[in-house]
Amino acid sequence: MNDLNAVFSHIDDFCQTFLPPWEGHLISSSIKQSNKPSPLSVS
């Protein structure tokens, strides 16, 4: 179970680092995207 927590932690750290610049790229490149709120986190 501890390995699963470590994997989730690494994925969550990646998403927090990667997603803000990626979302900025999507906005500036006019790629259509959904803005629906989700009850789940991306990671």
C-alpha positions in Angstrom: 0.0 0.0 0.0 2.9 2.3 0.7 4.1 2.0 -2.9 0.7 3.1 -4.1 0.9 6.2 -2.0 4.4 7.0 -3.3 3.2 6.6 -6.9 0.2 8.9 -6.3 2.5 11.4 -4.7 4.8 11.5 -7.7 1.9 11.8 -10.1 0.3 14.6 -8.0 3.7 16.5 -7.9 4.0 16.1 -11.7 0.5 17.4 -12.3 1.0 20.4 -10.1 4.2 21.3 -12.0 3.0 20.4 -15.5 -0.6 21.6 -15.7 -0.3 25.4 -15.2 2.1 25.9 -18.1 0.1 23.4 -20.2 -3.2 25.2 -19.5 -1.4 28.5 -20.5 -0.3 26.9 -23.7 -3.8 25.7 -24.5 -5.3 29.2 -23.9 -2.7 30.9 -26.0 -3.0 28.4 -28.9 -6.8 28.6 -29.0 -7.2 24.8 -28.7 -10.8 24.2 -27.5 -11.0 22.7 -24.0 -13.7 21.9 -21.5 -14.0 24.1 -18.5 -16.4 21.8 -16.6 -15.5 21.5 -12.9 -14.6 18.0 -11.9 -15.1 16.4 -8.4 -11.9 14.5 -9.0 -8.3 15.8 -9.0 -6.4 15.5 -12.3 -3.9 13.2 -10.7 
